[in-house]
Structure formats: structure tokens, C-alpha cells
Amino acid sequence: MSQKLRVDGQTAFLLHSYPYSETSLIADVFSRDYGRLPLLARGARRPKSALRGLLIGFQPLELGWFGAGEVKTLAKAEWLGGIPLLAGRCLLLGYYLNELLISLLAREDAHPILFDSYVSALQALAHGAEDAPELRKFEVRLLRELGYGLRLETDAQTGSDIDATRRYLYQVERGPVPQVGAGDTAIDASVTGKTLLDMRADDYSDPVTRRESRRIMRQLISHHLGGRPLQSRRVYMELQGM
Amino acid sequence: MAASSSLDELIEALRCLPGVGPKSAQRMAYHLLQRDRRGAERLAQSLSGALERLRHCARCNNFSEDEVCSRCLSSRRDVTQLCVVEMPIDLNSMEQTHAFQGLYYVLMGRLSPLDGIGPRELAFERLLNRATDGLVKEVILATNFTNEGEATAHYLSELLSARGLKVSRMARGLPVGGELEFSDAITVAQAFIERRDYS
């Protein structure tokens, strides 16, 4: 039995919203201590609603809600500020982060570490850091936090420590295994030990690390999405290709 | 039996209007049938007429009965300025200002990656073709100041500038007559960040 609860003063972000009934909307939010949950924002689509313009993505909000059912009712919302509005290409990358959370995060599972990582990623994007490091750090944190067993420390075959100078094949659901012989270094799963160690240390200063980590993360995420394509990635690629 | 089912169908049909739930749909249906049968006939005819005759103007993409709408053909409009808006209703808002004499392009939407709406769904190519007709010099981006509207404006500005057009964006800030005390924090913050030189 879920209890009737009242929550106040939660820092949260709007991930996406959907129109609901005549004047309301359902806000899919990611809160620090209660994880991802749907909130009914009553009257939020009325022309003069105080919530209009306030329920905006990529901005830290302080929310309060109540209710016992799956969809709680939004009671209070305030803008906290501190993160500039995302602009340009970074907006599209922001949508990518949101879509990952919407697709992979179960409802009402608290993930404060992931939440903090989301905030840092948004901060970086808001300051125009278009590049991969923040996205990769977030993706790594996401898979680790969700218990997808991202293995970066030891080789899945022998259990020995990752050797920075070796090449490995990163096998989905298993982890890195030593790549035999010269091997094909162009295949997606092939990475150097250094890349794995850099990913563990959140160090993306090496261009090789950036390239290889992007490749394996894309593969892993696509696997965990069950092959479902990400809309934000498709739109992003289409826009870049124009 | 047959009568009640066409009544049900009418009620159900009226629910497609924004802001109309089951209760108001019922009220509207009874009103039309009992009190205003002529109004109902007119509504039915104008609705099917509009559906039949209206299409998208080949130039501004707004609804039009003709291949090219009268605004796009008007000799009083400035053909060197093209204002891009999301929806027909936004065009109406702009027109009410009497501040703009140029022409429009209505996107009929905005980029919304999480809903799967990208450049293909919005037919960006059509706008690019329209803006590069050789007469347009400046494109004014008047999409909404939401994340989606901003993303749309950003990508359009890149695509249009790359084609040698001058691109501008509507200004954002406090409303006319606005007082800091009564303005929402996010607007004030953004107005501050986007402050302009006063010289």
C-alpha cells in the first residue's frame, strides 16, 4: 500500500511534459531524493497559469507534491536558478540526456549520485562545453547507478587488472576481454586498456579515449535500450547533416 | 436507436476541440440541436468547406484558399524581410502589432526531439527554399522562447546564415510596463544576462 505522502522542497528537473485533460499537463520530473516521477500540474496550460514558463526543462526547480497514486499532484514550484539556459547545439545534447533518463530510469527510484552527475552535465552544457566528456561521464554514471554492471577495473575473462597498454574487446553484459592477436582495432568493441582506465577516472583529455569511449558507450546504451532508437539522436544527426 | 447514436457521435466529435471535455461537449451538442439548428448547419457547412478548400500557401505555408495567399501577393509588403513563426496564431499576434511590414513563414510546429519532431517533420528544406528566393535579405526568427523554440531558432539561424542571409532573433526581456518587483525571476535573470549596451 502506498501511503498518502506530502513532499516539499525537492530539487528537481523537468524531463518532459505531456498535455493532460483540458488545461493540465503531466510533468515527468527527475528529483534528487525521489527519483523520476510523473506529476500532474493542474491548470498549467491555462494562459495565465503561474506554472506556464516556469515548468521549463534544464532548469533547477524546487517542487512540492502530494498524493498516493502513481501520478502525484504538483503543489508548489519555484525556480531555483543557477544554471544558465541551454542554447544552440547544447540544447539538443540536453534532450539526449533527458531521453536517456526517461528511457532507462524506473519510476520512483532515488539516484542522488546520478542526479548530481546530471546537474554537472547540465552546468557544463549551459557553459557551452559541447564536447563529449560531460556526456560520457554522465553515461558511465548512468549505467553504473542503474546496476548495468559497467566493468572498467578488471578483465572479465581472467579477473586481472586492466592493463593500459593492451587492447580489449568490450563484450556487452560481460565486460572487457583481452583482444587476441593483432585484431581489428576498427571494430566498435575494441578499446585500449588506457581508455577503460581513463573512463573509470573520468579523464577524457586524450582524444583516443574520447573516440573509443563514445563508441563503446553508444553500443552499451543501445543494448540496454533493447535496440529502441533514441529520437533525440536521430533529430540531432539530421540537423547536423543539413 | 439511430438518433441516439448520431447524438453520441456528435458529442464525441466535439471533444476534439481544445478545452472541451465530455460535459461541455454534451452541452454544445444539445445547444446546437435544440436552440440553434441554423447555427449548427452553418458550422457544419463552413467546417467541411474549410477542410475542402484550405491548403498551405506555397510561400508562407499558412492556411490559404489559393496556391499563394493574398498576404504573400500583396504589393504593400516588404519582400526583403521574412519573419518565421511557429504557428498561424503567432502570425496573427505579430500582425496585431502593426510593427512588421514584411512577409511570413509559418513552420506549423517547432523542433521537439523528445516527441520525434525534427527538421524532416517540419520541412526545413521548404523554408530554406523560400528564404533563398533572391529577394529576402533578412530573416527574423520569432519562434517561442521555450527550449524547443530556442532550439528551432538556433538551427534555422545556422542554416540561413550559411546561405548568406542576415538572421535576427526577436528580443527577449521584461514586458513593456514591467516592474522588476513583479516579474518572475527567470525572466529577470535572462534579461540581465542578455542586457544590451546603452549608448
Chai-1 contact restraints between the chains, C-beta under 6 A:
chainA,res_idxA,chainB,res_idxB,connection_type,confidence,min_distance_angstrom,max_distance_angstrom,comment,restraint_id
A,H16,B,L114,contact,1.0,0.0,6.0,A-B,restraint_1
A,E22,B,G19,contact,1.0,0.0,6.0,A-B,restraint_2
A,E22,B,G21,contact,1.0,0.0,6.0,A-B,restraint_3
A,G57,B,N147,contact,1.0,0.0,6.0,A-B,restraint_4
A,W79,B,A185,contact,1.0,0.0,6.0,A-B,restraint_5
A,W79,B,I186,contact,1.0,0.0,6.0,A-B,restraint_6
A,G81,B,A189,contact,1.0,0.0,6.0,A-B,restraint_7
A,G88,B,H154,contact,1.0,0.0,6.0,A-B,restraint_8
A,L91,B,N147,contact,1.0,0.0,6.0,A-B,restraint_9
A,L91,B,A151,contact,1.0,0.0,6.0,A-B,restraint_10
A,Y95,B,P113,contact,1.0,0.0,6.0,A-B,restraint_11
A,Y95,B,L114,contact,1.0,0.0,6.0,A-B,restraint_12
A,E99,B,L114,contact,1.0,0.0,6.0,A-B,restraint_13
A,Q231,B,P113,contact,1.0,0.0,6.0,A-B,restraint_14
A,Q231,B,G116,contact,1.0,0.0,6.0,A-B,restraint_15
A,S232,B,P113,contact,1.0,0.0,6.0,A-B,restraint_16
A,V235,B,P113,contact,1.0,0.0,6.0,A-B,restraint_17
A,V235,B,G118,contact,1.0,0.0,6.0,A-B,restraint_18
A,E238,B,G118,contact,1.0,0.0,6.0,A-B,restraint_19
A,E238,B,P119,contact,1.0,0.0,6.0,A-B,restraint_20
A,L239,B,P119,contact,1.0,0.0,6.0,A-B,restraint_21
A,L239,B,Y155,contact,1.0,0.0,6.0,A-B,restraint_22
A,M242,B,L159,contact,1.0,0.0,6.0,A-B,restraint_23
